[in-house]
């Protein structure tokens, strides 16, 4: 009798139907692989952030397809897309919009800025002054904008994909830690491997000048996306998993190698991200491996190394791995 019960537990049936979600995620990945080569982890993290209803900061040197990947990711969604190139002379009104005098009605009329879209790509976010950055981060947090005393709410979905260059810091305005915390992920994009670079060059040659966007088809509409987000929120998280997340984040606050640890917002981001990882794998419950996958993209911009460890060449990823090793995995 016990063996039969155990067998039933192992051959569980999902309480939340996730087959359609998992299939859509695979279709998105397959569609993007037509053009984007060697960035499977990057693409998966974008999908997870979308399901977790978060914004993403993408960091990497120029020319490694950060902007192209973000644009093509927006293309696979049947949603509105806008792009804003941040520059040192960009004003908040250039992002939010402004009131313009309409001569026909002899009154001011609000013209919405490019931030009023579903997927918004911000190129080189650290090039705009602090005032413009602050206006952007307010909209990211509140999902609305207040102009001339009137509040304009954004339509769902609303996701900001921001890129920044880790080199060429001259003339840039570094994002403060409090503003970095608005991003659910910071994704560090590296150079491709030699094998992937050969495929990238060959793929570009085969396209013969054809725009990469022309190869990508839209997969997911707004209604389905909202349904998938609701299913993701309903994923089961056991108490021992919640305790596991709390213990890891708590250890970042008193670790000798860290000057600043993660906040409760980081814990919630790990929780939401873990649910999304479970959902895209067709599971309606979170396991410790989902939590582990969420840790580095969620924490690497929220924790700060002590100056001594930074000078030694240690990274936040190293410390996060050390903390994971020191916390007992729930069974």
C-alpha positions, 0 to 999 in steps of 0.5 A, a space after each residue: 500500500 505504501 509503495 502505491 502511495 509513493 508511486 502516486 506521489 512520484 507520478 503527480 498530476 499538476 494542479 495548475 495546467 501548465 502545458 500551454 505555458 511551457 509550449 509557448 516558452 519553447 516556441 519563443 526560444 525556438 523563434 529567437 534561436 533563428 537569429 540569436 545564437 549562444 544566448 539561451 540563458 539570456 533569453 530564458 531569463 528575459 522570459 522568466 522576468 516577463 512572467 514574474 512581472 519584473 524589469 531587467 537591466 542588461 550589462 555587457 560590452 558593445 556589439 554582443 547583441 544586447 539591444 538586438 536580443 531585447 528588440 527581437 524578444 519584444 517582436 515575439 510578443 504581440 504587444 507594443 514596443 518602443 525604444 528610447 536612446 538615453 543621452 546626457 541632454 535627455 529630459 524627463 518630458 522626452 520620456 514621459 511626454 508633455 502637454 501641448 497647446 491644441 489650437 483647435 480646442 484652445 486648450 492643452 493636450 497631453 502627448 504621451 511619451 515613448 514610455 507609454 508602451 508595453 515593452 520599452 527598451 532603454 539603450 544606455 540607461 546610465 547616459 541620461 542625467 539623474 533627473 531623467 533616470 528618476 522619472 523613469 524609475 518612478 514609472 517602473 515602480 508605480 506603473 503610472 505617470 503623473 503629469 500636470 496633476 493628472 495620473 496616467 496608468 500604463 497598460 499591461 504588460 509593462 516591462 522595461 529592458 535597459 542596457 548599460 555598458 560596463 566600460 566607457 564610464 566617462 560622461 555617464 551617471 551611475 545608477 544608485 543602489 536604490 534605483 538598481 533595486 527596481 530591476 528584478 534582474 541584472 543580466 551580465 552578457 558575455 562574449 560568445 564562445 568560438 563555436 558560437 561566434 563561427 555560427 553568428 558569422 555564418 548566420 549573418 552571411 546567410 541572411 545576405 543583408 536581410 533584417 533579423 526582425 524579418 525572421 521572427 514571428 509573434 508568438 504570445 498575445 497579451 491575453 495569453 500572457 496575462 493568463 500565464 502570469 496568473 498561473 505563475 503566481 499560483 505556483 505552490 511554494 512550501 514553507 521550507 522553500 520560503 525559509 530557504 530563501 529567507 536564510 540565504 538573503 539573511 546571510 547576505 546581510 552579515 557576510 564578512 565579504 559583503 558591505 551591503 546585503 539583500 533587502 526583503 524586496 530581494 527575497 520577494 524577487 527570488 520567490 517570484 522568479 523561482 515560481 516562474 522557473 518552475 512554471 516554464 519547466 511545467 511544474 506547479 511547485 517550486 524546488 530548491 533548484 529553482 531558487 538557486 537559478 534565481 539567486 545570481 540574476 536577482 542578487 548580483 546588483 543588490 549586494 555590494 562587496 567590501 572594498 578589500 574583496 573587490 580589490 582582490 578580484 572577488 565577484 558578487 557571484 563568488 560570494 553568492 555561491 559561497 552562501 548557497 553552499 553554507 545553507 542547508 538545502 531543504 528536502 
